[in-house]
Amino acid sequence: MTTFTQKLDAAWSHANSLLMVGLDPDPMRFPAELHGRPDAIYEFCRGIIDATAPYACGIKPQIAYFAAQRAEDQLEELCRYVAERYPQLPLVLDAKRGDIGSTAEQYAREAFERFGADAVTLSPYLGFDSIEPYLSWEEKGVIILCRTSNKGGSDLQALELDSAEPLYLRVASLVADKWNRNGQCALVVGATFPQELAQVRQRVGDMPLLVPGIGAQGGDIDATVKAGCSSRGTGMMINSSRAIIYAGAGDDWREAAAKAAVDTRDAINTARSAL
């Protein structure tokens, strides 16, 4: 069976893209043609997926946007749609789970069985006990929060330990040196902190990085690419959500999303060509 990392490697090459398209569906921002429809979330996200899939290395639905609208069934449909229509694209479930034991086992089943995700985002705050249940799914990806893109992440992640290194670098080392037993781990590192991104890349070698923070959060693409690309000029899933999916609010919302995806992919590739 193809593993998450193999699928991701193939997607980087096939699409010539490091762009991950995030799905954060907010019905208040949907185009008028979808207002009042019970399947609006599914139809909106499917339209975005169809418009952007040729330019992306993966799709990342954020589970909270679906759960808040009681739309987990629509998320299940979307996950099946991606697997059937775009089997070459990795599907990352952005859930940021963090629990231990049997509870973590159930969260893993939710991500990998119910939604069929290729990878899931996790919090490392409870330590290895909270990560280990997911690692038994050896073909799946485990993407661990390291240096997140939000300003408040510094409250804990930037704290210096007795070794004078920040906590986020300790997390990076733990994942790379001890937790990545099956070569299935990746890290979340924000584009809004390019210096820290470069430090993590140096620490973990060519491990894949999920990099949020460009687009609506203002991360710089050139700085992100320079700091985070692997030795092969890939290594990142650079996520953009709102800047792509809400690029247009009129009848041309699909076309606007496609253009935003193309422009973002091309900006990333221009930066890659300068490495």
C-alpha beads as a LAMMPS data file, in Angstrom:
LAMMPS data file: protein, C-alpha beads

275 atoms
274 bonds

1 atom types
1 bond types

-500.0 500.0 xlo xhi
-500.0 500.0 ylo yhi
-500.0 500.0 zlo zhi

Masses

1 110.0

Atoms # bond

1 1 1 0.000 0.000 0.000
2 1 1 1.208 3.508 -0.822
3 1 1 2.209 5.470 2.274
4 1 1 1.403 9.094 3.000
5 1 1 4.994 10.204 2.412
6 1 1 5.167 8.325 -0.895
7 1 1 1.876 9.860 -1.980
8 1 1 3.092 13.311 -0.996
9 1 1 6.380 12.883 -2.861
10 1 1 4.463 11.872 -5.978
11 1 1 2.077 14.826 -5.656
12 1 1 4.928 17.325 -5.365
13 1 1 6.393 15.941 -8.570
14 1 1 3.188 15.344 -10.545
15 1 1 1.639 18.753 -9.855
16 1 1 4.938 20.661 -9.630
17 1 1 3.339 22.321 -6.624
18 1 1 3.932 22.760 -2.904
19 1 1 0.491 24.351 -2.422
20 1 1 -1.890 22.712 0.056
21 1 1 -5.467 23.982 -0.292
22 1 1 -7.239 24.310 3.042
23 1 1 -11.011 23.929 3.381
24 1 1 -12.482 26.218 6.070
25 1 1 -16.127 26.401 4.971
26 1 1 -18.096 29.254 6.553
27 1 1 -21.690 29.376 5.213
28 1 1 -21.836 33.108 5.965
29 1 1 -19.252 33.635 3.212
30 1 1 -20.723 31.320 0.591
31 1 1 -21.904 32.640 -2.789
32 1 1 -25.590 33.461 -3.118
33 1 1 -26.357 30.388 -5.229
34 1 1 -25.641 28.155 -2.206
35 1 1 -27.588 30.074 0.441
36 1 1 -30.191 27.946 2.210
37 1 1 -29.128 24.654 0.664
38 1 1 -28.806 21.769 3.144
39 1 1 -25.807 20.460 1.208
40 1 1 -24.168 23.883 0.812
41 1 1 -20.956 22.938 2.618
42 1 1 -20.436 19.876 0.458
43 1 1 -21.210 21.708 -2.781
44 1 1 -18.995 24.660 -1.904
45 1 1 -16.032 22.496 -0.924
46 1 1 -16.470 20.207 -3.925
47 1 1 -16.458 23.239 -6.189
48 1 1 -13.258 24.502 -4.570
49 1 1 -11.618 21.079 -4.836
50 1 1 -12.487 20.727 -8.523
51 1 1 -11.233 24.245 -9.247
52 1 1 -7.922 23.931 -7.407
53 1 1 -6.932 20.254 -7.541
54 1 1 -4.762 20.591 -10.683
55 1 1 -2.569 23.151 -8.922
56 1 1 -2.246 21.579 -5.466
57 1 1 -0.192 18.927 -3.703
58 1 1 -3.020 18.145 -1.291
59 1 1 -6.327 19.082 0.332
60 1 1 -6.689 19.953 4.027
61 1 1 -10.196 20.151 5.517
62 1 1 -10.398 21.730 8.975
63 1 1 -12.784 19.513 10.938
64 1 1 -14.065 22.270 13.262
65 1 1 -15.769 24.107 10.393
66 1 1 -17.764 20.978 9.603
67 1 1 -18.495 19.916 13.177
68 1 1 -19.767 23.370 14.161
69 1 1 -22.390 23.133 11.403
70 1 1 -23.287 19.503 12.200
71 1 1 -21.853 18.664 8.779
72 1 1 -19.532 15.754 9.529
73 1 1 -21.573 13.674 7.080
74 1 1 -20.765 16.205 4.361
75 1 1 -17.096 15.977 5.324
76 1 1 -17.276 12.194 4.951
77 1 1 -18.756 12.641 1.481
78 1 1 -16.025 15.083 0.544
79 1 1 -13.300 12.755 1.745
80 1 1 -14.760 9.962 -0.365
81 1 1 -15.000 12.338 -3.310
82 1 1 -11.326 13.293 -3.072
83 1 1 -10.265 9.646 -2.743
84 1 1 -12.299 8.625 -5.789
85 1 1 -11.859 11.658 -8.059
86 1 1 -8.358 12.780 -7.065
87 1 1 -6.633 9.705 -5.613
88 1 1 -3.231 11.249 -6.304
89 1 1 -3.853 14.071 -3.802
90 1 1 -3.025 13.524 -0.118
91 1 1 -5.943 14.353 2.178
92 1 1 -4.866 15.897 5.487
93 1 1 -7.484 16.087 8.235
94 1 1 -6.709 19.177 10.296
95 1 1 -7.979 18.104 13.715
96 1 1 -5.109 18.934 16.114
97 1 1 -6.096 16.069 18.403
98 1 1 -4.299 15.569 21.704
99 1 1 -5.277 12.776 24.081
100 1 1 -3.952 9.420 25.258
101 1 1 -4.789 5.717 25.425
102 1 1 -8.117 4.459 24.201
103 1 1 -9.337 7.991 23.486
104 1 1 -6.432 8.579 21.105
105 1 1 -7.167 5.225 19.489
106 1 1 -10.721 6.376 18.783
107 1 1 -9.515 9.674 17.347
108 1 1 -7.183 7.707 15.061
109 1 1 -10.109 5.561 13.896
110 1 1 -12.127 8.713 13.248
111 1 1 -9.394 10.218 11.087
112 1 1 -8.256 7.135 9.223
113 1 1 -11.360 4.932 9.054
114 1 1 -14.344 7.274 9.177
115 1 1 -12.835 10.066 7.067
116 1 1 -10.211 8.047 5.216
117 1 1 -7.583 10.744 5.710
118 1 1 -4.029 10.150 4.567
119 1 1 -2.715 12.174 7.510
120 1 1 -3.939 13.992 10.605
121 1 1 -2.625 16.922 12.641
122 1 1 -1.864 16.276 16.333
123 1 1 -0.772 18.181 19.429
124 1 1 2.356 16.888 21.214
125 1 1 1.520 18.475 24.579
126 1 1 0.710 15.117 26.241
127 1 1 3.919 13.570 24.934
128 1 1 4.546 10.326 23.087
129 1 1 1.563 8.615 24.728
130 1 1 -0.704 10.864 22.653
131 1 1 1.117 10.135 19.377
132 1 1 1.811 6.398 19.610
133 1 1 -1.732 5.137 18.818
134 1 1 -1.607 6.856 15.421
135 1 1 1.773 5.352 14.542
136 1 1 0.294 1.863 14.379
137 1 1 -1.311 2.989 11.100
138 1 1 2.041 2.724 9.358
139 1 1 0.827 3.905 5.952
140 1 1 -0.704 7.100 7.407
141 1 1 0.875 10.470 8.124
142 1 1 1.182 11.978 11.596
143 1 1 1.667 15.762 11.455
144 1 1 2.683 17.213 14.811
145 1 1 2.359 20.829 15.931
146 1 1 5.818 22.341 16.355
147 1 1 6.023 26.124 15.717
148 1 1 2.534 27.311 14.880
149 1 1 1.744 30.407 12.840
150 1 1 -0.245 32.270 15.505
151 1 1 1.402 34.960 17.628
152 1 1 0.183 33.383 20.881
153 1 1 2.041 30.193 20.067
154 1 1 5.124 31.881 21.489
155 1 1 3.593 31.730 24.971
156 1 1 4.801 28.126 25.246
157 1 1 6.620 27.184 22.059
158 1 1 9.334 29.846 22.426
159 1 1 10.083 29.099 26.072
160 1 1 13.746 28.257 26.601
161 1 1 14.538 24.969 28.292
162 1 1 17.506 24.167 30.533
163 1 1 19.478 23.413 27.379
164 1 1 18.848 27.008 26.204
165 1 1 16.912 25.763 23.192
166 1 1 13.256 26.729 22.674
167 1 1 10.537 24.175 23.251
168 1 1 9.602 23.998 19.564
169 1 1 13.110 22.797 18.688
170 1 1 12.880 20.142 21.402
171 1 1 9.626 18.976 19.822
172 1 1 11.304 18.909 16.400
173 1 1 14.156 16.804 17.772
174 1 1 11.837 14.380 19.574
175 1 1 9.809 13.797 16.446
176 1 1 12.814 13.427 14.137
177 1 1 15.005 11.326 16.434
178 1 1 12.578 9.219 18.496
179 1 1 8.965 9.336 17.339
180 1 1 9.405 8.968 13.579
181 1 1 9.824 5.209 13.800
182 1 1 8.119 4.381 10.516
183 1 1 9.135 7.489 8.573
184 1 1 5.546 8.715 8.717
185 1 1 5.893 11.916 10.759
186 1 1 5.763 15.544 9.673
187 1 1 5.686 18.860 11.554
188 1 1 3.524 21.983 11.503
189 1 1 5.702 25.098 11.279
190 1 1 4.225 28.521 10.474
191 1 1 5.267 30.699 7.552
192 1 1 4.945 33.708 9.849
193 1 1 8.218 32.741 11.577
194 1 1 10.722 32.122 8.749
195 1 1 13.794 32.135 10.993
196 1 1 12.268 29.457 13.202
197 1 1 11.186 27.568 10.089
198 1 1 14.815 27.524 8.926
199 1 1 15.939 26.245 12.328
200 1 1 13.417 23.410 12.236
201 1 1 14.410 22.472 8.695
202 1 1 18.052 22.301 9.759
203 1 1 17.130 20.168 12.762
204 1 1 14.917 17.590 10.986
205 1 1 16.529 17.226 7.559
206 1 1 14.099 16.445 4.743
207 1 1 11.091 15.590 6.943
208 1 1 7.868 17.017 5.425
209 1 1 6.564 20.257 6.916
210 1 1 2.988 21.534 6.856
211 1 1 3.372 25.300 6.641
212 1 1 0.317 27.494 7.316
213 1 1 0.431 31.266 7.457
214 1 1 0.670 32.603 3.912
215 1 1 -2.311 34.389 2.378
216 1 1 -4.718 35.711 5.009
217 1 1 -2.120 35.448 7.805
218 1 1 0.473 37.438 5.871
219 1 1 3.410 35.036 5.700
220 1 1 5.979 35.894 3.010
221 1 1 6.265 33.277 0.257
222 1 1 9.855 34.049 -0.715
223 1 1 11.061 33.894 2.889
224 1 1 9.077 30.696 3.487
225 1 1 10.516 28.895 0.479
226 1 1 14.064 29.973 1.270
227 1 1 13.746 28.844 4.887
228 1 1 11.746 25.660 4.507
229 1 1 12.505 23.812 1.282
230 1 1 14.221 20.472 1.629
231 1 1 17.459 19.509 -0.073
232 1 1 15.376 18.417 -3.082
233 1 1 13.561 21.742 -3.356
234 1 1 10.311 20.284 -2.007
235 1 1 9.562 19.214 1.569
236 1 1 6.664 21.575 2.310
237 1 1 2.891 21.591 2.145
238 1 1 2.401 25.365 2.070
239 1 1 -1.200 25.841 3.097
240 1 1 -3.540 28.586 1.979
241 1 1 -7.210 28.483 2.914
242 1 1 -9.253 31.689 3.067
243 1 1 -7.201 33.575 0.475
244 1 1 -8.087 30.882 -2.070
245 1 1 -11.532 29.596 -1.160
246 1 1 -12.985 33.089 -0.685
247 1 1 -11.113 34.749 -3.552
248 1 1 -14.466 35.412 -5.218
249 1 1 -17.973 35.810 -3.834
250 1 1 -19.953 36.136 -7.058
251 1 1 -20.940 33.692 -9.762
252 1 1 -17.263 33.309 -10.653
253 1 1 -16.242 31.960 -7.244
254 1 1 -14.839 28.736 -8.716
255 1 1 -12.819 30.578 -11.344
256 1 1 -11.559 33.046 -8.732
257 1 1 -10.418 30.184 -6.493
258 1 1 -8.623 28.533 -9.407
259 1 1 -6.840 31.780 -10.275
260 1 1 -5.799 32.330 -6.662
261 1 1 -4.448 28.776 -6.520
262 1 1 -2.515 29.195 -9.779
263 1 1 -1.095 32.531 -8.654
264 1 1 -0.017 31.095 -5.304
265 1 1 1.520 27.987 -6.847
266 1 1 3.378 30.110 -9.392
267 1 1 4.664 32.498 -6.715
268 1 1 5.969 29.521 -4.731
269 1 1 7.619 28.041 -7.822
270 1 1 9.208 31.377 -8.742
271 1 1 10.734 31.467 -5.267
272 1 1 11.889 27.840 -5.645
273 1 1 13.604 28.634 -8.940
274 1 1 15.714 31.247 -7.156
275 1 1 17.139 28.771 -4.634

Bonds

1 1 1 2
2 1 2 3
3 1 3 4
4 1 4 5
5 1 5 6
6 1 6 7
7 1 7 8
8 1 8 9
9 1 9 10
10 1 10 11
11 1 11 12
12 1 12 13
13 1 13 14
14 1 14 15
15 1 15 16
16 1 16 17
17 1 17 18
18 1 18 19
19 1 19 20
20 1 20 21
21 1 21 22
22 1 22 23
23 1 23 24
24 1 24 25
25 1 25 26
26 1 26 27
27 1 27 28
28 1 28 29
29 1 29 30
30 1 30 31
31 1 31 32
32 1 32 33
33 1 33 34
34 1 34 35
35 1 35 36
36 1 36 37
37 1 37 38
38 1 38 39
39 1 39 40
40 1 40 41
41 1 41 42
42 1 42 43
43 1 43 44
44 1 44 45
45 1 45 46
46 1 46 47
47 1 47 48
48 1 48 49
49 1 49 50
50 1 50 51
51 1 51 52
52 1 52 53
53 1 53 54
54 1 54 55
55 1 55 56
56 1 56 57
57 1 57 58
58 1 58 59
59 1 59 60
60 1 60 61
61 1 61 62
62 1 62 63
63 1 63 64
64 1 64 65
65 1 65 66
66 1 66 67
67 1 67 68
68 1 68 69
69 1 69 70
70 1 70 71
71 1 71 72
72 1 72 73
73 1 73 74
74 1 74 75
75 1 75 76
76 1 76 77
77 1 77 78
78 1 78 79
79 1 79 80
80 1 80 81
81 1 81 82
82 1 82 83
83 1 83 84
84 1 84 85
85 1 85 86
86 1 86 87
87 1 87 88
88 1 88 89
89 1 89 90
90 1 90 91
91 1 91 92
92 1 92 93
93 1 93 94
94 1 94 95
95 1 95 96
96 1 96 97
97 1 97 98
98 1 98 99
99 1 99 100
100 1 100 101
101 1 101 102
102 1 102 103
103 1 103 104
104 1 104 105
105 1 105 106
106 1 106 107
107 1 107 108
108 1 108 109
109 1 109 110
110 1 110 111
111 1 111 112
112 1 112 113
113 1 113 114
114 1 114 115
115 1 115 116
116 1 116 117
117 1 117 118
118 1 118 119
119 1 119 120
120 1 120 121
121 1 121 122
122 1 122 123
123 1 123 124
124 1 124 125
125 1 125 126
126 1 126 127
127 1 127 128
128 1 128 129
129 1 129 130
130 1 130 131
131 1 131 132
132 1 132 133
133 1 133 134
134 1 134 135
135 1 135 136
136 1 136 137
137 1 137 138
138 1 138 139
139 1 139 140
140 1 140 141
141 1 141 142
142 1 142 143
143 1 143 144
144 1 144 145
145 1 145 146
146 1 146 147
147 1 147 148
148 1 148 149
149 1 149 150
150 1 150 151
151 1 151 152
152 1 152 153
153 1 153 154
154 1 154 155
155 1 155 156
156 1 156 157
157 1 157 158
158 1 158 159
159 1 159 160
160 1 160 161
161 1 161 162
162 1 162 163
163 1 163 164
164 1 164 165
165 1 165 166
166 1 166 167
167 1 167 168
168 1 168 169
169 1 169 170
170 1 170 171
171 1 171 172
172 1 172 173
173 1 173 174
174 1 174 175
175 1 175 176
176 1 176 177
177 1 177 178
178 1 178 179
179 1 179 180
180 1 180 181
181 1 181 182
182 1 182 183
183 1 183 184
184 1 184 185
185 1 185 186
186 1 186 187
187 1 187 188
188 1 188 189
189 1 189 190
190 1 190 191
191 1 191 192
192 1 192 193
193 1 193 194
194 1 194 195
195 1 195 196
196 1 196 197
197 1 197 198
198 1 198 199
199 1 199 200
200 1 200 201
201 1 201 202
202 1 202 203
203 1 203 204
204 1 204 205
205 1 205 206
206 1 206 207
207 1 207 208
208 1 208 209
209 1 209 210
210 1 210 211
211 1 211 212
212 1 212 213
213 1 213 214
214 1 214 215
215 1 215 216
216 1 216 217
217 1 217 218
218 1 218 219
219 1 219 220
220 1 220 221
221 1 221 222
222 1 222 223
223 1 223 224
224 1 224 225
225 1 225 226
226 1 226 227
227 1 227 228
228 1 228 229
229 1 229 230
230 1 230 231
231 1 231 232
232 1 232 233
233 1 233 234
234 1 234 235
235 1 235 236
236 1 236 237
237 1 237 238
238 1 238 239
239 1 239 240
240 1 240 241
241 1 241 242
242 1 242 243
243 1 243 244
244 1 244 245
245 1 245 246
246 1 246 247
247 1 247 248
248 1 248 249
249 1 249 250
250 1 250 251
251 1 251 252
252 1 252 253
253 1 253 254
254 1 254 255
255 1 255 256
256 1 256 257
257 1 257 258
258 1 258 259
259 1 259 260
260 1 260 261
261 1 261 262
262 1 262 263
263 1 263 264
264 1 264 265
265 1 265 266
266 1 266 267
267 1 267 268
268 1 268 269
269 1 269 270
270 1 270 271
271 1 271 272
272 1 272 273
273 1 273 274
274 1 274 275
